[in-house]
Amino acid sequence: MPKRKVLIVGAGAFGTSIASVLANNFDEVILKVRSEDVYRSLKDNGENSVYLPGMKLPPQIVPALEWEEVDQLDNNEFELIVSGLPTTGISDFFKTHKQRFESYLTRGIPFVSLSKGIDSDSLDLSDDLFYELFPNHKEMFMFLSGPSFAKEIMQAQITLVTLAGRSKKHLEKVSKMLECPYFKALPSYDVKGVLLGGALKNILAIAGGIIEGLGFNHNTRAAMITRGIAEMNRYGKVFNARPETFYGLSGMGDLILTTTGDLSRNKRFGLEIAKGRKPEEIINSQRTVVEGYKTAKAAHLLSVKYDIRANIFNGLYEVLYEEKLPIEVIQKIMRTPSKFE
């Protein structure tokens, strides 16, 4: 019997955690890594000590540092491709390896992206980035988002996410591939809504970290979450997203998690900003990606381009990119005249 195999590109915390989920249903989960230290840790110790230290991985996960290793393991048996790359890395990476991934898609292998962001140069969401590169295979692409800390997935905490795409057949097929006793991916056709929720909540998570770092508590956080979702919906109208998506797993669910949970990278980034540290200093001191930082710039540019009323998103842009003091921005927002919704 041929082995059931899946390829995951990108061995960050979330990509690694999704590899552990897929190990429930596949004989081999090939984890394509870029860094020698991550590769050695996976190979020698069975864990990703860089991004998820101390958490043992299932034996079905097989690391590969070079593409030659991937090809040796393939044998035309891959049933799924997963990209764990951040949004900012999509265009360069998949342009470089376009022929390879074109061949996978031509073989009928569905593709899942885990990225949560907006490209700050093109202002595109990740679906547009992939569709532009692979215009003949749009039906093959799906996008996963929802309230899901990588560490808790590794601990087999019950986790529900949304899987958005254009093809009913592929959504049903891949949802079953991802399903296990503690993980479930609910299918949706609202690609834009799911991607916007996943991207914009990272910005609000930074804001949540800042207000907590400044000493504000539950009332302030609840106000920020509620008004934040209202602003997310305004972005959604521009992209013809469904309003109800922002009140689901990839919207409100993910937003509540990242603004209240202590495992959020974006929230921790906000806590450091509240201490007076510069964004570049924080980012340069760590290897993990803070998606919300660059997405904040993209959200601001979108609000200008489409005249979106977004006081919270634009206020955070002023803090991160114009060196405004957070407390002054908060005070300015509070002085904004009240409007009927």
C-alpha positions in Angstrom: 0.0 0.0 0.0 1.3 3.5 -0.9 1.9 5.8 2.1 -0.4 8.7 2.7 1.8 11.9 2.6 1.4 15.6 3.0 3.9 18.4 2.4 4.1 21.5 4.7 6.3 24.4 3.7 7.4 26.5 6.6 8.3 25.2 10.1 7.2 28.0 12.3 5.1 27.4 15.4 1.8 27.2 13.5 3.0 25.2 10.6 4.5 22.7 13.0 1.3 22.5 15.0 -0.7 21.8 11.9 1.8 19.1 11.0 1.0 17.5 14.3 -2.7 17.6 13.5 -2.2 16.0 10.1 0.0 13.3 11.6 -3.2 11.8 12.9 -4.3 11.0 9.4 -1.2 10.7 7.3 1.7 8.2 7.3 4.3 10.9 6.6 4.1 14.6 7.1 7.0 16.2 5.3 8.0 19.4 7.0 10.1 21.6 4.6 12.3 23.8 6.7 14.7 26.6 5.9 17.0 26.8 8.9 19.7 24.3 9.8 19.0 24.6 13.5 15.3 23.8 13.1 16.1 20.9 10.9 18.6 19.4 13.3 16.2 19.8 16.2 13.5 18.1 14.3 15.8 15.4 13.0 17.7 14.6 16.2 15.3 15.4 19.0 11.8 15.1 17.5 10.9 18.6 18.4 11.0 22.1 17.1 13.1 23.6 19.8 13.3 27.1 18.1 9.5 27.7 18.0 7.9 25.1 20.2 10.6 24.1 22.7 10.0 21.0 24.9 7.0 19.8 22.8 7.6 16.4 21.3 6.3 15.8 17.8 4.6 12.7 16.4 7.1 10.3 14.6 5.2 10.7 11.4 6.7 14.2 10.9 9.8 14.0 8.7 11.9 17.2 8.3 13.5 18.1 4.9 16.1 20.9 4.5 16.7 20.6 0.8 14.2 20.1 -2.1 16.1 17.0 -3.1 15.0 15.4 0.2 11.4 16.4 -0.5 11.5 14.8 -4.0 12.9 11.6 -2.6 10.0 11.4 -0.2 7.3 12.3 -2.6 7.0 9.3 -5.0 3.8 11.1 -6.4 2.1 10.4 -3.1 1.4 13.9 -1.8 -2.3 14.4 -1.1 -2.1 17.9 0.3 0.2 20.9 0.3 0.2 23.4 3.2 2.0 26.7 3.3 2.9 28.1 6.7 4.7 31.1 5.3 3.8 34.6 6.5 2.0 36.8 4.0 5.1 38.9 3.4 7.0 35.9 2.2 4.4 34.4 -0.2 5.2 36.3 -3.4 9.0 35.9 -3.4 9.0 32.2 -2.3 6.3 31.0 -4.7 7.7 33.0 -7.6 11.0 31.4 -7.0 9.5 27.9 -6.8 6.6 28.5 -9.2 7.3 25.6 -11.5 7.4 23.1 -8.6 4.1 24.2 -7.1 2.5 24.5 -10.6 3.3 20.8 -11.0 1.8 19.9 -7.7 -1.4 21.8 -8.5 -1.6 20.2 -12.0 -1.5 16.8 -10.3 -4.7 17.8 -8.5 -3.1 18.3 -5.0 -5.2 20.8 -2.9 -3.3 23.6 -1.3 -4.0 25.2 2.2 -2.5 28.6 3.3 -2.1 29.4 7.0 -1.0 33.0 6.5 -2.9 35.9 8.3 -2.0 39.2 6.9 -2.3 41.8 4.1 0.6 42.6 1.8 1.6 46.1 2.6 3.0 46.8 -0.9 0.1 45.6 -3.1 -2.6 45.7 -0.4 -3.6 42.2 -1.5 -4.9 39.5 0.7 -3.2 36.1 0.4 -5.8 34.7 -2.0 -5.1 37.4 -4.5 -1.3 36.7 -4.2 -1.8 33.0 -4.9 -4.4 33.5 -7.6 -2.1 35.9 -9.4 0.7 33.4 -9.4 -1.5 30.4 -10.2 -4.5 31.7 -12.1 -5.4 28.3 -13.6 -5.8 26.6 -10.2 -7.9 29.0 -8.1 -10.3 26.1 -7.1 -7.4 24.3 -5.4 -6.6 26.9 -2.8 -8.0 27.1 0.7 -7.3 29.4 3.6 -7.3 28.4 7.3 -8.0 30.8 10.1 -9.5 30.9 13.5 -8.7 30.9 17.3 -5.7 28.6 17.5 -2.6 29.0 19.5 0.1 26.6 18.2 1.1 25.5 21.7 -2.4 24.6 22.7 -2.9 22.6 19.4 0.3 20.7 20.4 -1.3 20.0 23.8 -4.4 18.5 22.0 -6.6 21.3 23.3 -10.0 21.2 21.5 -9.7 23.7 18.6 -12.1 24.8 15.9 -11.1 26.9 12.9 -12.5 27.9 9.6 -11.3 26.6 6.2 -12.4 28.9 3.3 -12.2 28.2 -0.4 -14.1 28.2 -3.7 -14.6 24.4 -4.2 -17.1 22.4 -2.2 -15.4 19.2 -3.2 -12.0 20.3 -2.0 -13.3 22.0 1.1 -15.0 18.8 2.2 -12.0 16.6 1.3 -9.5 18.8 3.1 -11.7 19.3 6.2 -11.7 15.6 6.7 -7.9 15.4 6.3 -7.6 18.0 9.1 -10.2 16.4 11.4 -9.0 14.6 14.5 -10.4 14.2 18.1 -9.2 17.6 19.1 -9.2 19.6 15.9 -11.9 20.5 13.4 -12.0 22.8 10.4 -15.4 24.1 9.4 -15.8 24.9 5.7 -16.8 28.3 4.4 -17.1 30.0 1.0 -16.3 33.5 2.3 -12.6 33.6 1.5 -12.3 37.4 1.9 -14.2 37.5 5.2 -12.1 34.7 6.7 -8.8 36.3 5.5 -9.8 39.8 6.6 -10.7 38.5 10.1 -7.5 36.6 10.4 -5.4 39.6 9.3 -7.2 42.5 11.1 -7.5 40.7 14.4 -3.7 40.7 14.6 -3.7 44.5 14.6 -6.3 44.6 17.3 -4.3 42.1 19.3 -1.4 44.6 19.3 -3.9 47.2 20.5 -5.0 44.9 23.2 -1.5 44.4 24.4 -0.9 48.2 24.5 -4.0 49.0 26.5 -3.2 46.2 29.0 0.4 47.4 29.2 -0.9 50.9 30.0 -3.0 49.5 32.9 -6.4 49.5 31.4 -8.6 46.5 32.2 -11.7 44.6 31.3 -14.0 47.5 30.4 -11.4 49.0 28.0 -10.6 45.6 26.4 -14.4 44.9 25.9 -14.9 48.3 24.3 -11.9 47.8 22.0 -13.0 44.3 20.9 -16.6 45.5 20.2 -15.6 48.6 18.3 -12.8 46.7 16.6 -15.3 44.2 15.1 -17.4 47.1 13.9 -14.4 48.6 12.1 -13.5 45.1 10.7 -17.0 45.0 9.2 -16.4 48.3 7.4 -13.3 46.7 5.7 -15.4 43.7 4.9 -17.9 45.8 3.0 -15.1 47.0 0.7 -14.2 43.4 -0.1 -17.8 42.1 -0.3 -17.2 39.9 2.7 -20.2 38.5 4.7 -20.8 40.4 7.9 -21.6 37.2 9.8 -18.1 35.9 9.1 -16.7 38.5 11.5 -18.8 37.1 14.3 -17.5 33.6 13.7 -14.4 31.6 14.5 -12.1 33.6 12.1 -13.4 36.9 13.3 -14.7 37.3 16.9 -13.3 33.9 18.0 -9.8 34.7 16.9 -10.0 38.3 18.2 -11.1 37.2 21.7 -8.3 34.7 21.8 -5.5 37.0 20.8 -6.6 40.0 22.8 -7.0 38.0 26.1 -4.6 35.0 25.8 -1.0 35.3 26.9 0.3 33.2 24.0 -0.4 35.8 21.3 2.8 37.1 19.7 0.9 40.2 18.6 -0.4 40.9 22.1 3.1 40.5 23.5 4.4 42.9 20.9 1.8 45.4 22.1 2.8 45.0 25.7 6.4 45.8 24.8 5.2 48.9 22.8 3.4 50.1 26.0 6.8 49.9 27.8 8.1 52.5 25.3 10.2 50.1 23.1 10.4 50.8 19.4 8.7 48.4 16.9 11.9 47.7 15.0 13.8 46.9 18.2 11.3 44.4 19.3 11.1 42.7 15.8 14.9 42.5 15.4 15.2 40.8 18.8 13.2 37.7 17.9 12.7 35.2 15.1 8.9 34.9 15.3 6.9 37.0 12.9 4.5 39.7 14.2 2.0 39.7 11.4 0.1 42.6 12.8 2.9 45.1 12.5 3.1 45.2 8.7 -0.7 44.5 8.4 -1.3 47.7 10.4 0.3 49.7 7.6 -1.7 47.9 5.0 -4.9 48.5 6.9 -4.2 52.2 7.2 -3.5 52.5 3.5 -6.7 50.6 2.7 -8.7 53.0 5.0 -7.2 55.9 3.1 -7.8 54.4 -0.3 -11.4 53.4 0.3 -12.3 56.1 2.9 -13.0 53.5 5.7 -13.8 55.0 9.1 -11.3 53.1 11.3 -10.2 55.0 14.3 -8.7 52.1 16.2 -6.7 50.8 13.1 -5.5 54.2 12.1 -4.7 55.1 15.7 -2.4 52.0 16.0 -0.8 53.0 12.7 0.1 56.3 14.3 1.7 54.6 17.3 3.7 52.1 15.2 4.7 54.2 12.3 4.5 57.9 13.3 5.8 57.4 16.9 2.7 58.9 18.5 2.3 58.1 22.2 -0.3 55.4 22.8 -2.1 57.3 25.6 -2.4 60.4 23.4 -3.9 58.3 20.6 -6.4 56.7 23.0 -7.3 60.2 24.3 -7.8 61.4 20.8 -10.1 58.5 19.9 -12.1 59.1 23.1 -12.7 62.8 22.0 -14.0 61.6 18.6 -17.7 62.8 18.3 -20.2 59.9 18.8 -22.1 58.7 15.8 -25.2 56.6 15.3 -24.4 53.2 13.9 
